[in-house]
Amino acid sequence: MSQPDHELVTAVRAALADAADPARAPEMQAYMKSTLPFRGVPKPVRVRVLRPVLAAHPVTDRGVWEATIRRLFDDAVFREERYAALALLDVRTARAWHDPDLVPLLEHLVVTGAWWDLVDDVAGHQVAPLLAAHPDVMTPVVRAWAVDEDLWLRRTAILSQLGCGLRTDRDLLTEVIEATIASPEFFHRKAIGWALRDLAWKDPDWVRTFVDTHPDLSPLSRREALKHL
């Protein structure tokens, strides 16, 4: 098993510590309802301070890259370190490694992250492009997630086609929504509405028909789906 890039991990943590705003941290933690404390580094600042750090430590080995992501994510003392792990996941120099072999890592991030800010980032920025690029391999993965016991894998399945527009596999979207449509879980109902609303920008008639033919949609899902129609 590859070892993480310890210099990169140390540099990321140091950059976040230098940019910390302790006065802002409690408010950020309270808003996110996070058990992990925050450094108090808002996203624009975080992006700015991490950019040179990631550029100074380019990833050249897939195993080291994945191990470093896991180390930053799993050993995070502050929530911004988990955001940094997702930033490393998305660096341009690692794009060649964004293939179905990444699924175990993505599953790990979703299950251990277990909150909407982290899960939605993975679903929208990682899973959706993978599904679009490798539908034959990824469709069975998404179907399995849609019936998994883990709340957040099921949310990921619902959101797995965000941004796909007219390329959306409507049969798959229908299947994953129907698998969770009876869930009383807020994060499922909200995700269903969001997924339908996202498609409604490109195919409003399909979404209207879906809503009309699924009277068991929760009021929240229905309201979110039709929000801009």
Protein Blocks (a to p, Z undefined) as FASTA:
>chain_A
ZZddfklmmmmmmmmmmmpcfklmmmmmmmnopabdcehiafklmmmmmmmmmmmmccfb
fklmmmmmmmmmmmpcbfklmmmmmmmmmpmklmmmmcfklmmmmmmmmmmnopaklmmm
mmmmmmmmmmmmmmmlmmmmmmmmmmgmblklmmmmmmmmgoklmmlcfklmmmmmmmmm
mpcbfklmmmmmmmmmmmmmmmmmlmmmmmmmmmkbcfklmmmmmmmZZ
